[in-house]
């Protein structure tokens, strides 16, 4: 059974929007997203990954648990139905239980060891292209399709931070 949000999302949308407008860095925006997502959905783990469309890989830029999931971790291209669904078609993915986690994620043992047996992956998109994902994890059965509209608003608010991160990385290359 999914735990439905018991917190009004509007003040948390406002907090993230304020961070986007006033923050000194994308880190501040992602920290605001972490706080907001924890308040609205609840989570045991939140990560934000940049998507590198040119290579098909992803790179972790934010983690609420940097010991288990350090910033900078990269995942190589993964040509699966999940990749097509989330990164190409830009459709959120919900994994409802540990079986779903095992089926999709190569690092499922670490995920499950953290008490995370469900996930909602939210594509962050700009001009029709995926630039990253917000990944919110919790216990089994935590998320449902009714969470998707709220999650997509958070993803939309994350776009400026992801664009700034992508630009920085491009300039470093």
Beta strands, then each sheet from edge to edge (+ up, - down):
strand 1: 45-52
strand 2: 57-63
strand 3: 74-75
strand 4: 93-95
strand 5: 118-126
strand 6: 129-138
sheet 1: 3+ 2- 1+ 6- 5+ 4-
end
